[in-house]
């Protein structure tokens, strides 16, 4: 598998919904989706999962590069 295909490989085909906004609300603030619920009852857990998956992809890409560039 080539270096570029590692970066652009889309093996996570499951529907993840919409991405959370750049600035997340606090736990007791109204949810960013305008559902009328508090953030902790609506999207808190989904956003944590989404952001954790994104973080893992960045770490995997960084680790893939270190073997080539020694960083």
C-alpha positions in Angstrom: 0.0 0.0 0.0 1.5 3.3 -1.1 1.9 6.4 1.1 -0.8 8.4 -0.6 -3.3 5.7 -0.5 -2.8 5.5 3.3 -3.8 9.1 3.6 -6.8 9.0 1.2 -8.1 5.6 2.0 -11.7 5.8 3.0 -12.3 2.5 4.8 -14.9 4.0 7.2 -18.0 4.0 5.1 -20.5 4.1 7.8 -22.7 7.1 8.1 -21.4 9.4 10.8 -24.0 12.2 10.5 -23.0 15.8 10.5 -19.7 16.9 11.9 -19.9 18.9 15.1 -19.2 22.6 15.0 -15.7 24.0 15.6 -16.6 25.3 19.0 -18.6 22.8 21.0 -21.2 24.0 23.6 -20.8 23.2 27.3 -22.6 20.2 28.8 -25.6 22.2 30.0 -25.9 24.6 27.1 -28.6 24.0 24.4 -27.4 21.6 21.7 -25.9 22.9 18.5 -28.5 21.1 16.4 -31.4 23.2 17.7 -33.3 20.3 19.1 -34.2 22.1 22.3 -32.4 19.5 24.4 -29.3 20.1 26.5 -26.0 19.2 24.8 -25.3 16.4 27.3 -28.6 14.7 26.4 -28.4 15.2 22.7 -25.1 15.1 20.8 -22.4 14.9 23.5 -21.6 11.2 23.1 -21.9 11.3 19.3 -19.5 14.2 19.1 -17.0 12.4 21.4 -17.1 9.3 19.2 -16.7 11.4 16.0 -13.8 13.4 17.3 -12.0 10.3 18.7 -12.3 8.6 15.2 -10.8 11.8 13.6 -8.0 11.9 16.2 -7.2 8.2 15.5 -6.9 8.8 11.8 -4.5 11.7 12.4 -2.3 9.6 14.7 -2.3 6.7 12.2 -1.3 9.1 9.4 1.5 10.6 11.6 2.7 7.1 12.5 2.8 6.1 8.9 4.9 9.1 8.0 7.4 8.5 10.8 8.5 5.2 9.3 9.3 7.1 6.0 10.7 10.3 7.3 12.1 9.3 10.7 10.3 11.9 12.6 
